[in-house]
Structure formats: C-alpha cells, structure tokens
Amino acid sequence: MISDEDDVSFKARLDRMERRTPSLLAHPHYGPLVRAAGDVELLEEMRIEWREREERARARKLRWEASISEG
C-alpha cells in the first residue's frame, strides 16, 4: 500500500531510517528496543514501498513517452 506522502519526503524519511537503524541495532541498549518497536519490519516495508513508487514512476514515464510518440 502506497502512502499519501509525496515521493521526496518519503525518500528522505527512508534514507534517515536506512542510516539510523543499523547503528541502533548494533547498540547493546537500543538494539532490543528497536527490534521490539518493529523498526526492522518498518524499514523493510518502506523499502518495498519505495520500489513500488519507482515502478509506478517508470510506468508513468513510459506512458508519457508513448503518448508523445503517437502525437
């Protein structure tokens, strides 16, 4: 399910999660808290959503290019 958030802010949020989650998981205190909060699963869901967003953007571009070439 793709959220209502625009692509730019979603990608920024995904990038922040990509940077912080591995370091928090490696920390002896915060690692178990991050796992319990479900951040690992959330990060994977965000990666899947980003791939879907990229696929949709490619499809839009292809449709646009096809409409231009027909005209």
Phi and psi in degrees as GROMACS dihedral restraints (atoms count N, CA, C in turn):
[ dihedral_restraints ]
;  ai    aj    ak    al  type     phi  dphi    fc
    3     4     5     6     1   -89.1    20    10
    4     5     6     7     1   130.7    20    10
    6     7     8     9     1   -75.0    20    10
    7     8     9    10     1   172.0    20    10
    9    10    11    12     1   -81.7    20    10
   10    11    12    13     1    -5.9    20    10
   12    13    14    15     1   -67.2    20    10
   13    14    15    16     1   142.0    20    10
   15    16    17    18     1   -71.1    20    10
   16    17    18    19     1   160.4    20    10
   18    19    20    21     1   -61.2    20    10
   19    20    21    22     1   -39.7    20    10
   21    22    23    24     1   -64.8    20    10
   22    23    24    25     1   -49.0    20    10
   24    25    26    27     1   -70.4    20    10
   25    26    27    28     1   -33.5    20    10
   27    28    29    30     1   -64.6    20    10
   28    29    30    31     1   -44.5    20    10
   30    31    32    33     1   -64.3    20    10
   31    32    33    34     1   -38.3    20    10
   33    34    35    36     1   -63.2    20    10
   34    35    36    37     1   -42.6    20    10
   36    37    38    39     1   -66.6    20    10
   37    38    39    40     1   -39.8    20    10
   39    40    41    42     1   -62.5    20    10
   40    41    42    43     1   -43.7    20    10
   42    43    44    45     1   -61.8    20    10
   43    44    45    46     1   -39.7    20    10
   45    46    47    48     1   -63.7    20    10
   46    47    48    49     1   -42.0    20    10
   48    49    50    51     1   -64.2    20    10
   49    50    51    52     1   -40.2    20    10
   51    52    53    54     1   -62.2    20    10
   52    53    54    55     1   -35.8    20    10
   54    55    56    57     1   -77.7    20    10
   55    56    57    58     1   -41.3    20    10
   57    58    59    60     1   -87.8    20    10
   58    59    60    61     1   -33.5    20    10
   60    61    62    63     1   -60.9    20    10
   61    62    63    64     1   -47.8    20    10
   63    64    65    66     1   -60.5    20    10
   64    65    66    67     1   -40.0    20    10
   66    67    68    69     1   -69.8    20    10
   67    68    69    70     1   -36.5    20    10
   69    70    71    72     1   -68.6    20    10
   70    71    72    73     1   -38.4    20    10
   72    73    74    75     1   -63.4    20    10
   73    74    75    76     1   -33.4    20    10
   75    76    77    78     1   -76.3    20    10
   76    77    78    79     1   -17.7    20    10
   78    79    80    81     1   -75.7    20    10
   79    80    81    82     1   135.0    20    10
   81    82    83    84     1   -64.7    20    10
   82    83    84    85     1   -30.2    20    10
   84    85    86    87     1   -88.7    20    10
   85    86    87    88     1   -47.3    20    10
   87    88    89    90     1   -80.7    20    10
   88    89    90    91     1   -23.1    20    10
   90    91    92    93     1   -53.2    20    10
   91    92    93    94     1   -55.1    20    10
   93    94    95    96     1   -63.0    20    10
   94    95    96    97     1   -33.3    20    10
   96    97    98    99     1   -67.0    20    10
   97    98    99   100     1   -41.1    20    10
   99   100   101   102     1   -65.7    20    10
  100   101   102   103     1   -42.0    20    10
  102   103   104   105     1   -64.1    20    10
  103   104   105   106     1   -42.6    20    10
  105   106   107   108     1   -66.1    20    10
  106   107   108   109     1   -32.6    20    10
  108   109   110   111     1   -75.8    20    10
  109   110   111   112     1   -13.3    20    10
  111   112   113   114     1    85.0    20    10
  112   113   114   115     1    19.8    20    10
  114   115   116   117     1   -65.3    20    10
  115   116   117   118     1   -31.5    20    10
  117   118   119   120     1   -64.8    20    10
  118   119   120   121     1   -44.9    20    10
  120   121   122   123     1   -67.5    20    10
  121   122   123   124     1   -39.9    20    10
  123   124   125   126     1   -61.5    20    10
  124   125   126   127     1   -42.6    20    10
  126   127   128   129     1   -61.3    20    10
  127   128   129   130     1   -42.9    20    10
  129   130   131   132     1   -65.5    20    10
  130   131   132   133     1   -39.8    20    10
  132   133   134   135     1   -64.0    20    10
  133   134   135   136     1   -38.8    20    10
  135   136   137   138     1   -66.7    20    10
  136   137   138   139     1   -38.2    20    10
  138   139   140   141     1   -62.7    20    10
  139   140   141   142     1   -42.7    20    10
  141   142   143   144     1   -62.9    20    10
  142   143   144   145     1   -44.2    20    10
  144   145   146   147     1   -63.4    20    10
  145   146   147   148     1   -38.8    20    10
  147   148   149   150     1   -63.9    20    10
  148   149   150   151     1   -40.7    20    10
  150   151   152   153     1   -62.8    20    10
  151   152   153   154     1   -39.7    20    10
  153   154   155   156     1   -63.6    20    10
  154   155   156   157     1   -41.2    20    10
  156   157   158   159     1   -62.9    20    10
  157   158   159   160     1   -41.6    20    10
  159   160   161   162     1   -64.6    20    10
  160   161   162   163     1   -41.1    20    10
  162   163   164   165     1   -62.5    20    10
  163   164   165   166     1   -42.1    20    10
  165   166   167   168     1   -65.7    20    10
  166   167   168   169     1   -39.3    20    10
  168   169   170   171     1   -64.5    20    10
  169   170   171   172     1   -40.9    20    10
  171   172   173   174     1   -63.6    20    10
  172   173   174   175     1   -41.9    20    10
  174   175   176   177     1   -63.4    20    10
  175   176   177   178     1   -41.5    20    10
  177   178   179   180     1   -61.9    20    10
  178   179   180   181     1   -42.2    20    10
  180   181   182   183     1   -64.3    20    10
  181   182   183   184     1   -43.2    20    10
  183   184   185   186     1   -63.7    20    10
  184   185   186   187     1   -41.2    20    10
  186   187   188   189     1   -63.7    20    10
  187   188   189   190     1   -40.3    20    10
  189   190   191   192     1   -64.7    20    10
  190   191   192   193     1   -45.4    20    10
  192   193   194   195     1   -62.8    20    10
  193   194   195   196     1   -38.3    20    10
  195   196   197   198     1   -66.1    20    10
  196   197   198   199     1   -39.1    20    10
  198   199   200   201     1   -68.9    20    10
  199   200   201   202     1   -34.0    20    10
  201   202   203   204     1   -69.2    20    10
  202   203   204   205     1   -41.4    20    10
  204   205   206   207     1   -69.6    20    10
  205   206   207   208     1   -27.4    20    10
  207   208   209   210     1   -72.5    20    10
  208   209   210   211     1   -35.6    20    10
